[in-house]
Amino acid sequence: DFYKVLSKDIANIELINTLLVTQKPIAISTGMSNVEEIRQTVSALRPAPGQLSLIHTSLTYEPSDVNLRAIPMMRAAFNLPVGFGSHARNSAVLYLSLAYDPSDIWFYVKGDRGVKHPDEDHAISLKECTHVIKNLRELSTMIGSETKVKRENEIKKEGH
């Protein structure tokens, strides 16, 4: 249904142009690229409207390298949807990322067998996925709409 370009191929314009011909959505992982490297790639492409998106991710386990504030900056700089791809050991970052309005959230999933997986340290167990996705959906509704609306005190009505 879509293609994901790994961060190691962000400068592979020939590959990305070949994928563009398919008319399928393409998400490009930005990995450790800086803004100028991303700009060079984006400016060299001619995608159909809505076909291209970026994935902000960091390929280190250092918590400060996650830099979620890059999501809105990249969205404004490139006028493209920007998702978040997690390689963090702390899976709570998935929930925190919602505050930066990513277009998508990408995370690794591992099986429940007792074997070491390639993305072991940052993958979510398959049996935890339903819970994580339920939380992501519910928490995303809590972000709101930048308006303050008068509401009745429903907590008081319930006797709390």
DAVENFEN-V655869 format. One record per helix or strand. SS is the DSSP state (H for helix, E for strand). FROM is the first residue (numbers start at 1). TO is the last residue. If there is no record, write none. Layout:
SS_FROM_TO + SS_FROM_TO
This chain:
E_2_5 + H_7_9 + H_13_20 + E_25_29 + H_35_44 + E_52_57 + H_63_65 + H_70_78 + E_81_85 + H_93_100 + E_105_106 + E_108_110 + H_120_122 + E_123_125 + H_126_141 + H_154_157
